[in-house]
Amino acid sequence: MNGMGTKIKQLRKQAGLTQQEFARRVGVGLRFIRDLEQGKPSVRLDKVNQVLAFLGHHLEIVTNHERRETSKS
């Protein structure tokens, strides 16, 4: 999760938002944003998706089988 937290932090900063402003605009708590950016493993997936949607991104889960099929193409 830390890689995603780092990316979210980077996107937030590119948008020129503080953690507090970002949390307010997304509709989540400041503590959640801090935990997410620090890569804490206990963050709620529904809120992660809410943050990603605000940034115009989404979370995709790919199985190992799907990865192998994609790499063969």
PDB file of N, CA, C and O in Angstrom:
ATOM      1  N   MET A   1       0.828  -1.203   0.000  1.00  0.00           N
ATOM      2  CA  MET A   1       0.000   0.000   0.000  1.00  0.00           C
ATOM      3  C   MET A   1       0.864   1.255   0.000  1.00  0.00           C
ATOM      4  O   MET A   1       0.398   2.322  -0.400  1.00  0.00           O
ATOM      5  N   ASN A   2       2.120   1.145   0.444  1.00  0.00           N
ATOM      6  CA  ASN A   2       2.951   2.333   0.538  1.00  0.00           C
ATOM      7  C   ASN A   2       3.183   2.983  -0.813  1.00  0.00           C
ATOM      8  O   ASN A   2       3.201   4.211  -0.902  1.00  0.00           O
ATOM      9  N   GLY A   3       3.362   2.189  -1.879  1.00  0.00           N
ATOM     10  CA  GLY A   3       3.543   2.764  -3.208  1.00  0.00           C
ATOM     11  C   GLY A   3       2.339   3.587  -3.631  1.00  0.00           C
ATOM     12  O   GLY A   3       2.485   4.657  -4.221  1.00  0.00           O
ATOM     13  N   MET A   4       1.160   3.090  -3.330  1.00  0.00           N
ATOM     14  CA  MET A   4      -0.051   3.837  -3.666  1.00  0.00           C
ATOM     15  C   MET A   4      -0.148   5.099  -2.819  1.00  0.00           C
ATOM     16  O   MET A   4      -0.530   6.154  -3.326  1.00  0.00           O
ATOM     17  N   GLY A   5       0.189   5.007  -1.549  1.00  0.00           N
ATOM     18  CA  GLY A   5       0.160   6.178  -0.679  1.00  0.00           C
ATOM     19  C   GLY A   5       1.097   7.265  -1.169  1.00  0.00           C
ATOM     20  O   GLY A   5       0.766   8.450  -1.143  1.00  0.00           O
ATOM     21  N   THR A   6       2.266   6.847  -1.615  1.00  0.00           N
ATOM     22  CA  THR A   6       3.244   7.794  -2.153  1.00  0.00           C
ATOM     23  C   THR A   6       2.702   8.459  -3.412  1.00  0.00           C
ATOM     24  O   THR A   6       2.862   9.666  -3.597  1.00  0.00           O
ATOM     25  N   LYS A   7       2.069   7.685  -4.271  1.00  0.00           N
ATOM     26  CA  LYS A   7       1.493   8.236  -5.511  1.00  0.00           C
ATOM     27  C   LYS A   7       0.363   9.207  -5.199  1.00  0.00           C
ATOM     28  O   LYS A   7       0.267  10.263  -5.824  1.00  0.00           O
ATOM     29  N   ILE A   8      -0.487   8.866  -4.248  1.00  0.00           N
ATOM     30  CA  ILE A   8      -1.585   9.753  -3.872  1.00  0.00           C
ATOM     31  C   ILE A   8      -1.036  11.059  -3.312  1.00  0.00           C
ATOM     32  O   ILE A   8      -1.545  12.135  -3.625  1.00  0.00           O
ATOM     33  N   LYS A   9      -0.006  10.967  -2.492  1.00  0.00           N
ATOM     34  CA  LYS A   9       0.617  12.169  -1.950  1.00  0.00           C
ATOM     35  C   LYS A   9       1.172  13.047  -3.074  1.00  0.00           C
ATOM     36  O   LYS A   9       1.005  14.267  -3.062  1.00  0.00           O
ATOM     37  N   GLN A  10       1.821  12.421  -4.030  1.00  0.00           N
ATOM     38  CA  GLN A  10       2.376  13.142  -5.176  1.00  0.00           C
ATOM     39  C   GLN A  10       1.264  13.845  -5.967  1.00  0.00           C
ATOM     40  O   GLN A  10       1.409  15.012  -6.332  1.00  0.00           O
ATOM     41  N   LEU A  11       0.176  13.151  -6.228  1.00  0.00           N
ATOM     42  CA  LEU A  11      -0.946  13.743  -6.971  1.00  0.00           C
ATOM     43  C   LEU A  11      -1.599  14.873  -6.187  1.00  0.00           C
ATOM     44  O   LEU A  11      -1.990  15.889  -6.762  1.00  0.00           O
ATOM     45  N   ARG A  12      -1.716  14.694  -4.878  1.00  0.00           N
ATOM     46  CA  ARG A  12      -2.292  15.747  -4.030  1.00  0.00           C
ATOM     47  C   ARG A  12      -1.445  17.009  -4.102  1.00  0.00           C
ATOM     48  O   ARG A  12      -1.964  18.116  -4.245  1.00  0.00           O
ATOM     49  N   LYS A  13      -0.138  16.825  -4.000  1.00  0.00           N
ATOM     50  CA  LYS A  13       0.766  17.976  -4.051  1.00  0.00           C
ATOM     51  C   LYS A  13       0.741  18.640  -5.423  1.00  0.00           C
ATOM     52  O   LYS A  13       0.803  19.866  -5.520  1.00  0.00           O
ATOM     53  N   GLN A  14       0.651  17.839  -6.485  1.00  0.00           N
ATOM     54  CA  GLN A  14       0.549  18.395  -7.838  1.00  0.00           C
ATOM     55  C   GLN A  14      -0.708  19.237  -7.985  1.00  0.00           C
ATOM     56  O   GLN A  14      -0.724  20.217  -8.730  1.00  0.00           O
ATOM     57  N   ALA A  15      -1.757  18.853  -7.274  1.00  0.00           N
ATOM     58  CA  ALA A  15      -3.013  19.609  -7.301  1.00  0.00           C
ATOM     59  C   ALA A  15      -2.940  20.849  -6.421  1.00  0.00           C
ATOM     60  O   ALA A  15      -3.870  21.655  -6.406  1.00  0.00           O
ATOM     61  N   GLY A  16      -1.834  21.008  -5.684  1.00  0.00           N
ATOM     62  CA  GLY A  16      -1.648  22.175  -4.831  1.00  0.00           C
ATOM     63  C   GLY A  16      -2.503  22.167  -3.585  1.00  0.00           C
ATOM     64  O   GLY A  16      -2.896  23.225  -3.092  1.00  0.00           O
ATOM     65  N   LEU A  17      -2.801  20.970  -3.064  1.00  0.00           N
ATOM     66  CA  LEU A  17      -3.672  20.848  -1.896  1.00  0.00           C
ATOM     67  C   LEU A  17      -2.896  20.393  -0.670  1.00  0.00           C
ATOM     68  O   LEU A  17      -2.034  19.519  -0.760  1.00  0.00           O
ATOM     69  N   THR A  18      -3.204  20.987   0.470  1.00  0.00           N
ATOM     70  CA  THR A  18      -2.680  20.485   1.732  1.00  0.00           C
ATOM     71  C   THR A  18      -3.455  19.219   2.081  1.00  0.00           C
ATOM     72  O   THR A  18      -4.506  18.946   1.500  1.00  0.00           O
ATOM     73  N   GLN A  19      -2.934  18.454   3.025  1.00  0.00           N
ATOM     74  CA  GLN A  19      -3.666  17.266   3.462  1.00  0.00           C
ATOM     75  C   GLN A  19      -5.045  17.646   3.985  1.00  0.00           C
ATOM     76  O   GLN A  19      -6.026  16.954   3.715  1.00  0.00           O
ATOM     77  N   GLN A  20      -5.122  18.730   4.723  1.00  0.00           N
ATOM     78  CA  GLN A  20      -6.396  19.153   5.307  1.00  0.00           C
ATOM     79  C   GLN A  20      -7.399  19.546   4.224  1.00  0.00           C
ATOM     80  O   GLN A  20      -8.557  19.131   4.278  1.00  0.00           O
ATOM     81  N   GLU A  21      -6.975  20.328   3.257  1.00  0.00           N
ATOM     82  CA  GLU A  21      -7.866  20.746   2.170  1.00  0.00           C
ATOM     83  C   GLU A  21      -8.278  19.549   1.320  1.00  0.00           C
ATOM     84  O   GLU A  21      -9.431  19.437   0.904  1.00  0.00           O
ATOM     85  N   PHE A  22      -7.330  18.665   1.070  1.00  0.00           N
ATOM     86  CA  PHE A  22      -7.609  17.471   0.286  1.00  0.00           C
ATOM     87  C   PHE A  22      -8.657  16.606   0.977  1.00  0.00           C
ATOM     88  O   PHE A  22      -9.611  16.154   0.344  1.00  0.00           O
ATOM     89  N   ALA A  23      -8.478  16.380   2.271  1.00  0.00           N
ATOM     90  CA  ALA A  23      -9.436  15.575   3.038  1.00  0.00           C
ATOM     91  C   ALA A  23     -10.827  16.197   2.983  1.00  0.00           C
ATOM     92  O   ALA A  23     -11.818  15.489   2.803  1.00  0.00           O
ATOM     93  N   ARG A  24     -10.906  17.520   3.137  1.00  0.00           N
ATOM     94  CA  ARG A  24     -12.195  18.203   3.108  1.00  0.00           C
ATOM     95  C   ARG A  24     -12.866  18.042   1.746  1.00  0.00           C
ATOM     96  O   ARG A  24     -14.057  17.740   1.666  1.00  0.00           O
ATOM     97  N   ARG A  25     -12.104  18.242   0.685  1.00  0.00           N
ATOM     98  CA  ARG A  25     -12.687  18.148  -0.662  1.00  0.00           C
ATOM     99  C   ARG A  25     -13.120  16.737  -1.020  1.00  0.00           C
ATOM    100  O   ARG A  25     -14.142  16.542  -1.678  1.00  0.00           O
ATOM    101  N   VAL A  26     -12.340  15.752  -0.586  1.00  0.00           N
ATOM    102  CA  VAL A  26     -12.671  14.358  -0.876  1.00  0.00           C
ATOM    103  C   VAL A  26     -13.835  13.877  -0.015  1.00  0.00           C
ATOM    104  O   VAL A  26     -14.623  13.028  -0.432  1.00  0.00           O
ATOM    105  N   GLY A  27     -13.931  14.434   1.196  1.00  0.00           N
ATOM    106  CA  GLY A  27     -14.996  14.022   2.098  1.00  0.00           C
ATOM    107  C   GLY A  27     -14.570  12.923   3.053  1.00  0.00           C
ATOM    108  O   GLY A  27     -15.386  12.105   3.479  1.00  0.00           O
ATOM    109  N   VAL A  28     -13.281  12.908   3.389  1.00  0.00           N
ATOM    110  CA  VAL A  28     -12.762  11.940   4.357  1.00  0.00           C
ATOM    111  C   VAL A  28     -12.033  12.715   5.452  1.00  0.00           C
ATOM    112  O   VAL A  28     -11.809  13.919   5.328  1.00  0.00           O
ATOM    113  N   GLY A  29     -11.671  12.022   6.512  1.00  0.00           N
ATOM    114  CA  GLY A  29     -10.985  12.675   7.615  1.00  0.00           C
ATOM    115  C   GLY A  29      -9.506  12.907   7.342  1.00  0.00           C
ATOM    116  O   GLY A  29      -8.884  12.190   6.559  1.00  0.00           O
ATOM    117  N   LEU A  30      -8.962  13.908   7.994  1.00  0.00           N
ATOM    118  CA  LEU A  30      -7.542  14.225   7.864  1.00  0.00           C
ATOM    119  C   LEU A  30      -6.679  13.039   8.295  1.00  0.00           C
ATOM    120  O   LEU A  30      -5.684  12.725   7.642  1.00  0.00           O
ATOM    121  N   ARG A  31      -7.051  12.394   9.373  1.00  0.00           N
ATOM    122  CA  ARG A  31      -6.289  11.233   9.853  1.00  0.00           C
ATOM    123  C   ARG A  31      -6.231  10.142   8.781  1.00  0.00           C
ATOM    124  O   ARG A  31      -5.198   9.492   8.615  1.00  0.00           O
ATOM    125  N   PHE A  32      -7.328   9.941   8.057  1.00  0.00           N
ATOM    126  CA  PHE A  32      -7.339   8.934   6.997  1.00  0.00           C
ATOM    127  C   PHE A  32      -6.318   9.281   5.919  1.00  0.00           C
ATOM    128  O   PHE A  32      -5.575   8.409   5.469  1.00  0.00           O
ATOM    129  N   ILE A  33      -6.273  10.540   5.501  1.00  0.00           N
ATOM    130  CA  ILE A  33      -5.319  10.961   4.466  1.00  0.00           C
ATOM    131  C   ILE A  33      -3.894  10.754   4.960  1.00  0.00           C
ATOM    132  O   ILE A  33      -3.043  10.264   4.218  1.00  0.00           O
ATOM    133  N   ARG A  34      -3.635  11.119   6.194  1.00  0.00           N
ATOM    134  CA  ARG A  34      -2.292  10.923   6.753  1.00  0.00           C
ATOM    135  C   ARG A  34      -1.909   9.448   6.774  1.00  0.00           C
ATOM    136  O   ARG A  34      -0.807   9.081   6.365  1.00  0.00           O
ATOM    137  N   ASP A  35      -2.819   8.607   7.249  1.00  0.00           N
ATOM    138  CA  ASP A  35      -2.555   7.170   7.295  1.00  0.00           C
ATOM    139  C   ASP A  35      -2.349   6.598   5.891  1.00  0.00           C
ATOM    140  O   ASP A  35      -1.464   5.770   5.675  1.00  0.00           O
ATOM    141  N   LEU A  36      -3.157   7.039   4.956  1.00  0.00           N
ATOM    142  CA  LEU A  36      -3.059   6.557   3.581  1.00  0.00           C
ATOM    143  C   LEU A  36      -1.711   6.925   2.975  1.00  0.00           C
ATOM    144  O   LEU A  36      -1.045   6.073   2.386  1.00  0.00           O
ATOM    145  N   GLU A  37      -1.304   8.173   3.112  1.00  0.00           N
ATOM    146  CA  GLU A  37      -0.041   8.628   2.539  1.00  0.00           C
ATOM    147  C   GLU A  37       1.162   7.981   3.219  1.00  0.00           C
ATOM    148  O   GLU A  37       2.222   7.853   2.607  1.00  0.00           O
ATOM    149  N   GLN A  38       1.010   7.575   4.468  1.00  0.00           N
ATOM    150  CA  GLN A  38       2.097   6.915   5.187  1.00  0.00           C
ATOM    151  C   GLN A  38       2.122   5.404   4.950  1.00  0.00           C
ATOM    152  O   GLN A  38       3.013   4.709   5.437  1.00  0.00           O
ATOM    153  N   GLY A  39       1.146   4.905   4.204  1.00  0.00           N
ATOM    154  CA  GLY A  39       1.119   3.485   3.878  1.00  0.00           C
ATOM    155  C   GLY A  39       0.636   2.583   4.980  1.00  0.00           C
ATOM    156  O   GLY A  39       0.971   1.399   5.002  1.00  0.00           O
ATOM    157  N   LYS A  40      -0.153   3.123   5.908  1.00  0.00           N
ATOM    158  CA  LYS A  40      -0.681   2.301   7.003  1.00  0.00           C
ATOM    159  C   LYS A  40      -1.610   1.231   6.406  1.00  0.00           C
ATOM    160  O   LYS A  40      -2.442   1.538   5.553  1.00  0.00           O
ATOM    161  N   PRO A  41      -1.466  -0.011   6.851  1.00  0.00           N
ATOM    162  CA  PRO A  41      -2.233  -1.113   6.250  1.00  0.00           C
ATOM    163  C   PRO A  41      -3.702  -1.173   6.660  1.00  0.00           C
ATOM    164  O   PRO A  41      -4.452  -1.978   6.108  1.00  0.00           O
ATOM    165  N   SER A  42      -4.128  -0.359   7.598  1.00  0.00           N
ATOM    166  CA  SER A  42      -5.486  -0.480   8.119  1.00  0.00           C
ATOM    167  C   SER A  42      -6.487   0.463   7.453  1.00  0.00           C
ATOM    168  O   SER A  42      -7.592   0.638   7.967  1.00  0.00           O
ATOM    169  N   VAL A  43      -6.131   1.067   6.334  1.00  0.00           N
ATOM    170  CA  VAL A  43      -7.061   1.996   5.690  1.00  0.00           C
ATOM    171  C   VAL A  43      -8.208   1.234   5.037  1.00  0.00           C
ATOM    172  O   VAL A  43      -8.041   0.100   4.587  1.00  0.00           O
ATOM    173  N   ARG A  44      -9.363   1.869   4.992  1.00  0.00           N
ATOM    174  CA  ARG A  44     -10.557   1.254   4.416  1.00  0.00           C
ATOM    175  C   ARG A  44     -10.540   1.387   2.901  1.00  0.00           C
ATOM    176  O   ARG A  44     -10.322   2.476   2.369  1.00  0.00           O
ATOM    177  N   LEU A  45     -10.769   0.281   2.211  1.00  0.00           N
ATOM    178  CA  LEU A  45     -10.711   0.262   0.756  1.00  0.00           C
ATOM    179  C   LEU A  45     -11.758   1.168   0.120  1.00  0.00           C
ATOM    180  O   LEU A  45     -11.489   1.782  -0.912  1.00  0.00           O
ATOM    181  N   ASP A  46     -12.951   1.264   0.717  1.00  0.00           N
ATOM    182  CA  ASP A  46     -13.974   2.134   0.145  1.00  0.00           C
ATOM    183  C   ASP A  46     -13.522   3.596   0.166  1.00  0.00           C
ATOM    184  O   ASP A  46     -13.813   4.353  -0.760  1.00  0.00           O
ATOM    185  N   LYS A  47     -12.817   3.983   1.212  1.00  0.00           N
ATOM    186  CA  LYS A  47     -12.316   5.354   1.280  1.00  0.00           C
ATOM    187  C   LYS A  47     -11.135   5.559   0.339  1.00  0.00           C
ATOM    188  O   LYS A  47     -10.972   6.638  -0.231  1.00  0.00           O
ATOM    189  N   VAL A  48     -10.314   4.529   0.178  1.00  0.00           N
ATOM    190  CA  VAL A  48      -9.212   4.615  -0.793  1.00  0.00           C
ATOM    191  C   VAL A  48      -9.793   4.868  -2.181  1.00  0.00           C
ATOM    192  O   VAL A  48      -9.299   5.719  -2.920  1.00  0.00           O
ATOM    193  N   ASN A  49     -10.831   4.135  -2.528  1.00  0.00           N
ATOM    194  CA  ASN A  49     -11.481   4.330  -3.828  1.00  0.00           C
ATOM    195  C   ASN A  49     -12.085   5.721  -3.949  1.00  0.00           C
ATOM    196  O   ASN A  49     -12.074   6.305  -5.033  1.00  0.00           O
ATOM    197  N   GLN A  50     -12.605   6.253  -2.872  1.00  0.00           N
ATOM    198  CA  GLN A  50     -13.158   7.609  -2.867  1.00  0.00           C
ATOM    199  C   GLN A  50     -12.061   8.631  -3.172  1.00  0.00           C
ATOM    200  O   GLN A  50     -12.268   9.560  -3.952  1.00  0.00           O
ATOM    201  N   VAL A  51     -10.907   8.452  -2.557  1.00  0.00           N
ATOM    202  CA  VAL A  51      -9.767   9.340  -2.789  1.00  0.00           C
ATOM    203  C   VAL A  51      -9.296   9.217  -4.237  1.00  0.00           C
ATOM    204  O   VAL A  51      -9.070  10.221  -4.912  1.00  0.00           O
ATOM    205  N   LEU A  52      -9.153   7.985  -4.702  1.00  0.00           N
ATOM    206  CA  LEU A  52      -8.688   7.776  -6.075  1.00  0.00           C
ATOM    207  C   LEU A  52      -9.662   8.353  -7.096  1.00  0.00           C
ATOM    208  O   LEU A  52      -9.233   8.933  -8.094  1.00  0.00           O
ATOM    209  N   ALA A  53     -10.948   8.207  -6.865  1.00  0.00           N
ATOM    210  CA  ALA A  53     -11.947   8.757  -7.779  1.00  0.00           C
ATOM    211  C   ALA A  53     -11.832  10.275  -7.851  1.00  0.00           C
ATOM    212  O   ALA A  53     -11.967  10.856  -8.928  1.00  0.00           O
ATOM    213  N   PHE A  54     -11.586  10.917  -6.722  1.00  0.00           N
ATOM    214  CA  PHE A  54     -11.418  12.367  -6.708  1.00  0.00           C
ATOM    215  C   PHE A  54     -10.234  12.776  -7.582  1.00  0.00           C
ATOM    216  O   PHE A  54     -10.273  13.809  -8.251  1.00  0.00           O
ATOM    217  N   LEU A  55      -9.184  11.959  -7.571  1.00  0.00           N
ATOM    218  CA  LEU A  55      -7.981  12.250  -8.352  1.00  0.00           C
ATOM    219  C   LEU A  55      -8.071  11.779  -9.796  1.00  0.00           C
ATOM    220  O   LEU A  55      -7.137  11.967 -10.576  1.00  0.00           O
ATOM    221  N   GLY A  56      -9.206  11.160 -10.153  1.00  0.00           N
ATOM    222  CA  GLY A  56      -9.381  10.681 -11.519  1.00  0.00           C
ATOM    223  C   GLY A  56      -8.689   9.358 -11.795  1.00  0.00           C
ATOM    224  O   GLY A  56      -8.341   9.062 -12.938  1.00  0.00           O
ATOM    225  N   HIS A  57      -8.487   8.561 -10.755  1.00  0.00           N
ATOM    226  CA  HIS A  57      -7.836   7.263 -10.876  1.00  0.00           C
ATOM    227  C   HIS A  57      -8.732   6.191 -10.288  1.00  0.00           C
ATOM    228  O   HIS A  57      -9.742   6.497  -9.654  1.00  0.00           O
ATOM    229  N   HIS A  58      -8.365   4.936 -10.496  1.00  0.00           N
ATOM    230  CA  HIS A  58      -9.114   3.845  -9.884  1.00  0.00           C
ATOM    231  C   HIS A  58      -8.164   2.720  -9.510  1.00  0.00           C
ATOM    232  O   HIS A  58      -7.050   2.624 -10.025  1.00  0.00           O
ATOM    233  N   LEU A  59      -8.624   1.885  -8.614  1.00  0.00           N
ATOM    234  CA  LEU A  59      -7.852   0.735  -8.166  1.00  0.00           C
ATOM    235  C   LEU A  59      -8.323  -0.477  -8.946  1.00  0.00           C
ATOM    236  O   LEU A  59      -9.522  -0.741  -9.039  1.00  0.00           O
ATOM    237  N   GLU A  60      -7.385  -1.201  -9.499  1.00  0.00           N
ATOM    238  CA  GLU A  60      -7.726  -2.396 -10.260  1.00  0.00           C
ATOM    239  C   GLU A  60      -6.972  -3.573  -9.672  1.00  0.00           C
ATOM    240  O   GLU A  60      -5.763  -3.498  -9.452  1.00  0.00           O
ATOM    241  N   ILE A  61      -7.673  -4.640  -9.424  1.00  0.00           N
ATOM    242  CA  ILE A  61      -7.050  -5.844  -8.885  1.00  0.00           C
ATOM    243  C   ILE A  61      -6.957  -6.859 -10.019  1.00  0.00           C
ATOM    244  O   ILE A  61      -7.958  -7.222 -10.636  1.00  0.00           O
ATOM    245  N   VAL A  62      -5.746  -7.300 -10.272  1.00  0.00           N
ATOM    246  CA  VAL A  62      -5.499  -8.238 -11.355  1.00  0.00           C
ATOM    247  C   VAL A  62      -4.950  -9.524 -10.745  1.00  0.00           C
ATOM    248  O   VAL A  62      -4.016  -9.492  -9.944  1.00  0.00           O
ATOM    249  N   THR A  63      -5.535 -10.645 -11.130  1.00  0.00           N
ATOM    250  CA  THR A  63      -5.044 -11.919 -10.620  1.00  0.00           C
ATOM    251  C   THR A  63      -3.779 -12.319 -11.365  1.00  0.00           C
ATOM    252  O   THR A  63      -3.498 -11.799 -12.444  1.00  0.00           O
ATOM    253  N   ASN A  64      -3.022 -13.235 -10.794  1.00  0.00           N
ATOM    254  CA  ASN A  64      -1.816 -13.721 -11.468  1.00  0.00           C
ATOM    255  C   ASN A  64      -2.148 -14.330 -12.819  1.00  0.00           C
ATOM    256  O   ASN A  64      -1.391 -14.167 -13.775  1.00  0.00           O
ATOM    257  N   HIS A  65      -3.268 -15.029 -12.908  1.00  0.00           N
ATOM    258  CA  HIS A  65      -3.691 -15.631 -14.164  1.00  0.00           C
ATOM    259  C   HIS A  65      -3.914 -14.551 -15.224  1.00  0.00           C
ATOM    260  O   HIS A  65      -3.467 -14.700 -16.361  1.00  0.00           O
ATOM    261  N   GLU A  66      -4.597 -13.470 -14.862  1.00  0.00           N
ATOM    262  CA  GLU A  66      -4.846 -12.382 -15.800  1.00  0.00           C
ATOM    263  C   GLU A  66      -3.542 -11.725 -16.224  1.00  0.00           C
ATOM    264  O   GLU A  66      -3.404 -11.317 -17.378  1.00  0.00           O
ATOM    265  N   ARG A  67      -2.599 -11.616 -15.326  1.00  0.00           N
ATOM    266  CA  ARG A  67      -1.289 -11.029 -15.643  1.00  0.00           C
ATOM    267  C   ARG A  67      -0.557 -11.866 -16.685  1.00  0.00           C
ATOM    268  O   ARG A  67       0.026 -11.327 -17.626  1.00  0.00           O
ATOM    269  N   ARG A  68      -0.589 -13.165 -16.514  1.00  0.00           N
ATOM    270  CA  ARG A  68       0.089 -14.062 -17.472  1.00  0.00           C
ATOM    271  C   ARG A  68      -0.547 -13.950 -18.842  1.00  0.00           C
ATOM    272  O   ARG A  68       0.161 -13.905 -19.848  1.00  0.00           O
ATOM    273  N   GLU A  69      -1.885 -13.904 -18.903  1.00  0.00           N
ATOM    274  CA  GLU A  69      -2.583 -13.799 -20.180  1.00  0.00           C
ATOM    275  C   GLU A  69      -2.239 -12.484 -20.881  1.00  0.00           C
ATOM    276  O   GLU A  69      -2.048 -12.462 -22.097  1.00  0.00           O
ATOM    277  N   THR A  70      -2.161 -11.391 -20.122  1.00  0.00           N
ATOM    278  CA  THR A  70      -1.847 -10.081 -20.680  1.00  0.00           C
ATOM    279  C   THR A  70      -0.410 -10.055 -21.211  1.00  0.00           C
ATOM    280  O   THR A  70      -0.153  -9.479 -22.267  1.00  0.00           O
ATOM    281  N   SER A  71       0.511 -10.665 -20.499  1.00  0.00           N
ATOM    282  CA  SER A  71       1.915 -10.636 -20.928  1.00  0.00           C
ATOM    283  C   SER A  71       2.162 -11.493 -22.164  1.00  0.00           C
ATOM    284  O   SER A  71       3.155 -11.284 -22.860  1.00  0.00           O
ATOM    285  N   LYS A  72       1.283 -12.450 -22.454  1.00  0.00           N
ATOM    286  CA  LYS A  72       1.424 -13.284 -23.662  1.00  0.00           C
ATOM    287  C   LYS A  72       0.984 -12.544 -24.910  1.00  0.00           C
ATOM    288  O   LYS A  72       1.398 -12.897 -26.014  1.00  0.00           O
ATOM    289  N   SER A  73       0.157 -11.531 -24.756  1.00  0.00           N
ATOM    290  CA  SER A  73      -0.394 -10.815 -25.929  1.00  0.00           C
ATOM    291  C   SER A  73       0.646  -9.985 -26.620  1.00  0.00           C
ATOM    292  O   SER A  73       0.348  -9.326 -27.616  1.00  0.00           O
TER     293      SER A  73
END
